[in-house]
Amino acid sequence: MIPHQPPWMEELWNELGVAEWTGLGESNPAIEAYHDSVADDDTPDDVAWCSSCVNWLFQGVGIEGTNSRAARSWLRWGVGLSEPAYGCVCVLWRDSPESWKGHVGIFLGYVEHDVVLWGGNQRNEVSVRRYPKTRVMGFRWPGGG
């Protein structure tokens, strides 16, 4: 059974507003920490970081993520859900469904024809944004559901 309030949901609200440091010649240490959750290699904040952010979030509550910077790596993680649950991982395609590119975030709900996601690297910050439902590739839940 999926809990009403997943343990990772409290921490994600604390991260809202974490943003890239553009034009400063430096990188935001918080985003570097997200990248460190998948590889300890001093990756700067201008490298795609949505998956690193979600990996960091799950590691913070003792759940292993994908250990990958690739958003679509989440399609092979945990168990698939036929219907989304509050707090589940939502994977979207980017550019085209056949592309290797994607985006990953935490599902909060629906608004009209959109999914509402908490995520990193959404307009270069941790934020809540809407995306068309037609871009959803899958919903995932940790472990055995």
VMD Tcl script that draws the C-alpha trace (Angstrom):
set ca {
  {0.00 0.00 0.00}
  {1.25 3.48 -0.86}
  {1.37 5.78 2.18}
  {-0.68 8.99 2.13}
  {2.39 11.14 2.90}
  {5.57 9.58 1.50}
  {8.62 10.25 3.68}
  {10.46 12.21 0.97}
  {7.70 14.79 0.57}
  {8.65 16.91 3.59}
  {12.21 17.45 2.41}
  {11.28 18.40 -1.14}
  {9.43 21.50 0.04}
  {12.61 22.69 1.78}
  {14.41 22.71 -1.57}
  {12.01 25.02 -3.43}
  {13.86 27.96 -4.93}
  {17.31 26.37 -5.10}
  {18.58 27.81 -8.37}
  {21.57 27.86 -10.69}
  {24.01 30.68 -10.15}
  {24.09 32.10 -13.65}
  {26.70 34.64 -14.68}
  {28.67 34.40 -11.45}
  {31.41 32.08 -12.69}
  {30.55 29.80 -9.78}
  {28.19 26.92 -9.19}
  {25.50 26.58 -6.53}
  {26.83 24.13 -3.88}
  {23.32 22.76 -3.30}
  {23.07 21.67 -6.94}
  {26.60 20.28 -6.80}
  {25.39 18.18 -3.84}
  {22.52 16.87 -5.99}
  {25.09 15.82 -8.61}
  {27.26 14.24 -5.88}
  {24.38 11.84 -5.20}
  {25.12 10.16 -8.55}
  {28.85 10.86 -9.05}
  {31.46 12.64 -6.94}
  {33.06 14.64 -9.72}
  {32.45 18.36 -9.01}
  {29.77 18.68 -11.67}
  {28.69 22.33 -12.04}
  {25.12 23.56 -11.77}
  {24.77 24.21 -15.51}
  {24.76 20.46 -16.32}
  {21.23 18.98 -16.50}
  {20.31 18.13 -12.93}
  {16.66 17.02 -12.69}
  {17.63 13.37 -12.16}
  {20.45 14.24 -9.76}
  {17.95 16.22 -7.68}
  {15.48 13.33 -7.47}
  {18.33 10.89 -6.63}
  {19.44 13.24 -3.83}
  {15.87 13.49 -2.51}
  {15.45 9.72 -2.23}
  {18.92 9.13 -0.81}
  {18.04 11.59 1.96}
  {15.37 9.20 3.23}
  {17.41 6.04 2.70}
  {15.96 4.95 -0.65}
  {18.36 4.13 -3.45}
  {17.67 6.03 -6.64}
  {18.99 5.29 -10.11}
  {22.49 6.67 -9.54}
  {22.21 8.24 -12.99}
  {21.95 11.78 -14.34}
  {19.67 10.49 -17.11}
  {16.00 11.34 -16.53}
  {14.82 8.28 -18.43}
  {16.82 6.00 -16.10}
  {13.84 6.33 -13.74}
  {11.72 4.29 -16.16}
  {13.64 1.20 -14.95}
  {13.53 2.09 -11.23}
  {11.10 0.78 -8.62}
  {7.73 -0.45 -9.82}
  {5.49 0.98 -12.49}
  {2.12 2.46 -11.58}
  {-0.86 2.31 -13.90}
  {-2.22 5.45 -12.20}
  {-0.10 8.10 -10.48}
  {0.05 8.45 -6.71}
  {0.90 11.63 -4.82}
  {4.68 11.68 -4.47}
  {5.47 9.15 -7.19}
  {8.21 9.70 -9.74}
  {6.97 10.97 -13.09}
  {9.12 10.64 -16.22}
  {8.49 12.85 -19.24}
  {9.92 12.79 -22.74}
  {11.71 15.87 -24.03}
  {12.09 16.88 -27.70}
  {10.31 13.71 -28.87}
  {9.19 10.37 -27.42}
  {11.96 8.64 -29.39}
  {14.71 10.98 -28.15}
  {17.05 9.95 -25.34}
  {16.18 13.22 -23.59}
  {13.72 13.46 -20.74}
  {12.71 15.13 -17.53}
  {11.90 13.64 -14.14}
  {10.07 15.05 -11.15}
  {7.74 14.20 -8.29}
  {4.04 14.02 -9.11}
  {1.80 16.37 -7.12}
  {-1.43 16.13 -9.08}
  {-3.31 17.12 -12.21}
  {-4.52 20.52 -13.35}
  {-6.68 20.36 -16.45}
  {-4.64 18.54 -19.12}
  {-1.33 18.84 -17.26}
  {0.65 16.98 -14.64}
  {2.00 19.14 -11.83}
  {5.54 18.23 -10.83}
  {8.00 19.25 -8.17}
  {11.44 19.00 -9.69}
  {14.92 20.29 -10.12}
  {16.14 22.10 -13.20}
  {12.67 23.38 -14.00}
  {13.52 26.81 -15.44}
  {16.95 26.38 -13.80}
  {15.59 26.00 -10.28}
  {13.76 23.65 -7.94}
  {10.13 24.55 -8.52}
  {6.61 23.33 -9.15}
  {5.62 23.35 -12.83}
  {2.92 22.03 -15.12}
  {3.63 19.77 -18.11}
  {1.24 18.30 -20.68}
  {-0.04 14.83 -19.71}
  {0.77 13.75 -23.26}
  {4.50 13.90 -22.40}
  {4.26 11.37 -19.55}
  {6.23 8.18 -20.19}
  {5.65 6.55 -16.82}
  {4.94 6.79 -13.13}
  {7.20 4.89 -10.71}
  {7.19 4.03 -7.01}
  {10.16 2.84 -4.92}
  {10.72 -0.84 -4.21}
  {7.82 -3.22 -4.20}
  {5.09 -0.56 -4.01}
}
mol new
graphics top color blue
foreach p $ca { graphics top sphere $p radius 0.5 }
foreach p [lrange $ca 0 end-1] q [lrange $ca 1 end] { graphics top cylinder $p $q radius 0.2 }
display resetview
